[in-house]
Amino acid sequence: MKELFIDLAKITLPATLVLYGMYLAVKSFLSKDFNQRLLELKAKDKEIISPIRLQAYERLTILMERLTPSNLLPRLNNNDLNVAIFQQLLLNEIKQEVSHNYSQQVYVSDEAWKAVKEAVDKLTSIVNESAATLNPEAPSVELAKKIFDFVLENDEDFTTKALSVLKNEVRTYF
């Protein structure tokens, strides 16, 4: 019985070692294959996502440029409007411009999106604060002047700050 057990061990032990060796070889091969496919998939994703991310930065840059007071006010100012109507027109334009670009936050960093949102919030605040100091029936040009004065007096360059964050990230990623 003891001899049978020893003979069985002589056969089983080498077979077990061979099977374990085969297991390690197959596992190693599959692991390498999996990692290679994962790298290929990431590279393909990068090919697809990189242009979309770059486009998001471009769109947010355009948004900031369009919302710069020196671009926004002349584009919307109409001498036939009063302060109250011009204020609403400005706020609606800001809201519309931003709403067209909400989806871009998916492709940019939290810091970049925060900078864009802060610029938009600051512009909205400036429009409202400036309008609050004027007679609602005054001509719209008064509100435009007040906004420009506010920006110049307070050295508010909020859109430039957001643009700087966007540009720095593009330089970093691309």
VEXVEXBA-239572 format. One line per field, with one value per residue (C-alpha): x, y, z. Coordinates in steps of 0.001 Angstrom, whole numbers, plus 524288, in hexadecimal, padded with zeros to 5 digits. Example, Ala and Ser with C-alpha at 12.3 -4.5 7.8 and 13.67 -1.06 7.14 Angstrom:
px <- (8300C	83566)
py <- (7EE6C	7FBDC)
pz <- (81E78	81BE4)
REM end
This chain:
px <- (80000	80B45	811A6	8050B	80440	81280	81049	8040D	80B9E	81675	80C62	8038D	80DFC	814AE	8076F	80302	80F69	80DBB	7FF7B	80330	80DE1	80430	7FA8D	804DF	808CA	7FAB3	7F7C4	803C0	80038	7F21E	7F674	7FFD1	7F561	7EB78	7F4F8	7F867	7EA19	7E7AC	7F2B1	7ED62	7DFD4	7E508	7ECAC	7E09D	7D87A	7E2B9	7E204	7D367	7D2C1	7DE4D	7D806	7CB50	7D270	7D9E0	7CD1B	7C767	7D2B1	7D0C6	7C237	7C470	7CEB1	7C4F1	7BADE	7C41A	7C76C	7B90E	7B602	7C0FE	7BA08	7C17F	7BB8A	7AE66	7A9BC	7ABDF	7A5F8	7993F	797FF	78D13	78A40	77BA1	77C8F	77BDD	7842E	77A2D	7783B	786CD	789B5	78045	785C3	79390	78F9E	78837	793BC	79D12	793E4	7921D	7A09E	7A39D	7986F	79DE2	7AAA1	7A68D	7AA35	7B849	7BAAA	7BB6D	7C7D6	7CF33	7D4D3	7CD06	7D644	7D3C4	7C514	7C588	7CD16	7C2F7	7B7AA	7BE2B	7BFE7	7B1AA	7AD0A	7B5A1	7B064	7A264	7A53D	7AB57	79FA8	7961B	79DE8	79FC1	7916A	78D47	793FF	78D06	77F54	778A1	77364	780B6	78677	78DA6	79A5F	79A98	79AE9	7A599	7ADBB	7AB51	7AFBA	7BC05	7BED9	7BCE4	7C625	7D074	7CF49	7D016	7DA31	7D12F	7D6EF	7CEE5	7CE06	7DCB4	7DEC2	7D5DA	7DC6F	7E99E	7E539	7DFCE	7EC16	7F51C	7ED9D	7EDEC	7FC9E	7FDD9	7F55A	7F85B)
py <- (80000	808D5	805E4	808EE	81602	8191C	81513	81D64	828F8	826E8	8285C	832B9	83C1A	83E43	83F13	84946	85122	8508C	854E4	85FE5	86436	86409	86BD5	87648	876DA	87848	88243	88A2C	88990	88DAD	89896	89DFA	89CD4	8A3B1	8AEB4	8B04D	8B131	8BACC	8C37B	8C2C9	8C64D	8D1D0	8D696	8D594	8DCA3	8E748	8E8E4	8EAED	8F2C1	8FBEC	90364	90461	90984	9134C	917AE	91993	92283	929E3	92B98	93067	939D8	93F36	94027	94837	95104	95312	9565B	96027	96D2C	973A8	96994	96736	9752A	97AA7	96E7A	96FE3	97E6B	98530	99392	990C9	988BF	98D40	98854	97E62	97837	97872	971FE	966FC	965D9	964B1	95AA5	9529B	95306	94EA3	943B4	93F52	93F92	93767	92DD3	92A8B	926A4	91F4D	91234	916B4	91521	90677	90817	9125E	911FE	91637	921B1	92667	92522	92C1D	93764	93864	9381F	9426C	94B50	9499D	94BF5	9580C	95D9D	95B18	961BB	96D8E	96F0C	96E58	97753	9814B	98122	982A4	98FE3	9955E	999D0	98E64	997D7	99DB6	99AB2	98DC1	994C0	998F9	98AD9	987B0	9931B	98F0F	98128	985DB	98F49	9848F	97B7E	98626	98B49	97DE1	978D4	96D4C	9648E	95881	95332	95460	94C4A	9419E	9423F	940C3	93463	92ECD	931F7	92C5D	91FA0	91E78	9209C	91634	90BD5	90E25)
pz <- (80000	80366	7F648	7EF35	7F601	7F287	7E44B	7E3D1	7E973	7DF5F	7D493	7DAAA	7DF83	7D242	7CB81	7D56B	7D36A	7C4A3	7C5BB	7CEF4	7C594	7BA4C	7C28C	7C53A	7B6DA	7B22F	7BCC6	7B8FF	7AA97	7AD11	7B625	7ABE0	7A16F	7AA1D	7AD3C	79EDE	79B0E	7A616	7A130	79356	79834	79FFF	79435	78BAE	795F3	79695	787CB	788F3	79595	7935B	78820	78FC2	79BC0	79377	78D6B	79B0D	79EB2	791F5	7946C	7A249	79D46	79382	79E68	7A6C0	79B4F	79813	7A641	7A7CD	7AA33	79F14	795C4	79C30	79E4A	79097	78A9A	79230	794D0	78DC9	7902C	78FFD	79C92	7AA89	7B5EF	7BAC5	7AD71	7AA58	7B766	7B446	7A696	7AC10	7B64D	7AC41	7A2EA	7ADA6	7B194	7A379	7A074	7AC7B	7AA61	79CE7	7A35F	7AFB8	7A9D3	7A823	7B6B7	7B480	7AC82	7B46A	7C20C	7CDD7	7CF61	7C185	7C2CF	7CFF2	7C9BD	7BED8	7C88C	7D11E	7C557	7C17D	7CF72	7D099	7C3DD	7C81F	7D50A	7CE63	7C550	7D0A7	7D9AA	7CEE5	7CB28	7D966	7DA26	7CE3F	7CB11	7C40E	7B9D5	7B699	7A935	7A7D0	7A4E5	7B333	7B788	7ADC8	7B2CF	7C0E0	7BE2F	7B73B	7C26B	7CC77	7C558	7C3DC	7D1D8	7D7FD	7CE7F	7CC15	7C1CC	7C504	7B735	7B55D	7C1A5	7BC6D	7AF1F	7B5AE	7BCB2	7B002	7A842	7B2A3	7B2CD	7A410	7A447	7AED6	7A85A	79A1B)
REM end
